[in-house]
Amino acid sequence: MSKSPKRNKRRSEPTSDLPNMEGPGVAPVRNPTLERLAVDWIDAKEKAEAIKEEVKTAAESLASQMRSSNTLVYQWDGHLLRLEPGKDKITVKDVDGPEVEE
């Protein structure tokens, strides 16, 4: 019984895209509706991130002021603001509604 000859285990080089290839099946598919919706989604996501930062800054300022004035509970305009002792967590409760954590 003879051994089979060893095969060269060379890695094949990846094929690169050929330049100037256009046409059906080769060119990237473009969908103007998807592109417009993607731009809208990205813009909305960036606005939401900016608003989150704004809310975080406002909550930190409120917590700092409540802490410096030794106020753990503050009622204002139908809302009950509660600062958790030892934390920067503020709980907002509508006087007539459910409690919401910020």
N, C-alpha and C positions, 0 to 999 in steps of 0.2 A: 504494500500500500504506500503510495507516494504522497507527500504533502503537496498541497496546492501552492502555487507560487504566491508570494506576498504581493498584494496590490499596493500601488502608490496611493496613499491617502492624501492627496493634495486638496486643499480647499479651493473650490471654484470661486473666482472673483465675482462679486455682484455685478450684475449688468446695470449700466447707467442709462438714463433716459436719453434717447436720441434727440439732437437739437432739431428744431423746426418741424416737429411732428404735429400735424394738425389733421382734423377730420374726425368722422364718427368712430368711436371705439378707442381713439388714441388721445384726443384732446380732453382736458378736464371738463366735466359737465358743469355748466353754469345755469343757475336758476335765479333770475332776478327777484322773484318773489321771496325765496328763501334768504337771499342776501339782504334784502330790505328788512325782513323780519328779524334777521340776526343782528343787524345794526340797531334796530329798535330795542331788542332785548338787552344788548350790551349797554346802550344808553340808560335804560331803566335800571339795570343792575348797578351802574356807576352812581346814579342818583340815589339809589337805596343805600349804598355804602356811605355816601356823603351824609345822608340823613342819620344813619346809625352813629357816625362820629359826632354829629351835632347833638344827638340825644344823649350820648355818653358824656360829652362835655357838660351839658346842662345838668345831668344827674349828678356828676361829680361836684359841680359848683353848688347845687342845692344841698347835697349831703355835707359838704364842707361848711356851708353857712349854718345848717341845722346843728352840726356838731359844735361849732364855735359859739353858738348862742344857747347851748345846752337844751335844745328842743328836740325831743324824740317823736312827738306827735304834733301835727299842725293841721288845723282845719281851714280850708280856703275854698270858696266858691263851689260848695257842694262836694268837695273832695276831702278825704282824710289822708294826709301824708304821714307815713310812719317810717322813721329811720331805725333800722335794726341796730341795737347796741353792739358796738365793737366791729361793725361791718359797714361797707359803703352801699348797702342794699336798701333801696327805698321801696316801700309798698304803698301803692295808691289805691284807695277804695272810694268809690262813689258812695255818698252817704246813703243813698237808696238802692245801691247796686252791689254786685259782687266785687271781691278784692282782686286787684291786678298787681303782679310783681313786676318791678322795673329793674 
